[in-house]
Amino acid sequence: MATVNAGILGTGHAYPEGILTNADLEKMVETSDEWITSRTGIKQRRKAAPGEYTSLFAVRAARQAIERARIDPSDIDLLICATVTPDQILPSTGCLIQAELGANNAAAFDLAAACSGFLYGLTLANTMVRCGQSRLALVIGAEVLTQYVDYTDRSTCVIFGDGAGAAILGAVEEGRGILASRIRSDGRFAEQLYAPGGGTRLGTTPETIAQGLHFYKMKGNELFKVAVRSMADVSREVLEEAGVRAEDVALFIPHQANQRITDAVAGKLDVDPERIYSNIAMHGNTSSASIPIALDECVEAGRVKEGDYVLLASFGGGVTWGGVLIRW
Ligand code: ACO
């Protein structure tokens, strides 16, 4: 069967108006702007207000991507919502977004791969478009992580923020679009970032809630090393597969987990620091939304030009990681 190349036809992003600054956090836990800035690079993060939920931001981001791709929602035949903070257990947030958008001809579902969710989604959508199973795919990364953050735990509450990013994927000319992509996971590290309660194992009971088992727990310093190694390795793999040199990458967007992780990954690859995008200061870690938000910010700022090599790399809970190389 003849295959086509899949590329990004439009992007969008959205986030809550509410801002939580380091100064706000100083009043909540024993921390300081100096510690947060020097250890993470984060200055502020967006925080959804009570009553604001994941699909609200996903729909806003998706509408922007649809408009910029100049398509009709009814033309979308695949809708993937990467999230670990769904609106509700059933149905999928993807189906709720589908209804809001009027994307009535799409197969819609959720994908849980934490911070790697968007790259997992891109990889699946790429395969579906390439083999002719999908003509236009909408891939979203959307999270309201702050609802799962324990604001008495200083090791996690300073990190996470809320938001959504989206991309429309469709056929592009030969030599353009997604040139290579890899997704990976290793469940042996599952308990380095996890929420023990709220599922079928422990359920949601007054006891699990009183013990805060629905909140995210993270062994940050152990994840740090795995994150750096995995993102650097997978970046090299996709570059090698596509036969592209790191120095030819015009824009590198790593998952925005921590500025020190970004710097360490950059140090392992031969990418000019000026070509590495970082918005961690403004958004914190928005998990699956981090890469599509950053990508859309770059598109809006004119930082991506036709023909550019754009490298995306992610790492997240699971643990999961992935790399995608695009020729814009
Ligand atoms: N303010 C002040 N002190 C703090 C804070 C805080 N907010 N948080 C932790 N500390 C203290 C610790 O208690 C510890 O004190 P001690 O030495 O007295 O015990 C000290 O700072 C050092 O703690 P570490 O955890 O070793 O600090 P580290 O430099 O590793 O930074 C961080 C922590 C920012 C979490 C970092 O490890 C990190 O970013 N890790 C990676 C996270 C990641 O990539 N997660 C996966 C993706 S996210 C997803 O999938 C949703």
Boltz pocket constraint, residues with backbone or C-beta under 6 A from the ligand:
constraints:
  - pocket:
      binder: B
      contacts: [[A, 30], [A, 31], [A, 32], [A, 35], [A, 36], [A, 39], [A, 40], [A, 113], [A, 114], [A, 115], [A, 116], [A, 154], [A, 155], [A, 156], [A, 158], [A, 159], [A, 193], [A, 219], [A, 220], [A, 221], [A, 222], [A, 223], [A, 224], [A, 227], [A, 257], [A, 258], [A, 261], [A, 285], [A, 287], [A, 315], [A, 316], [A, 317]]
      max_distance: 6.0
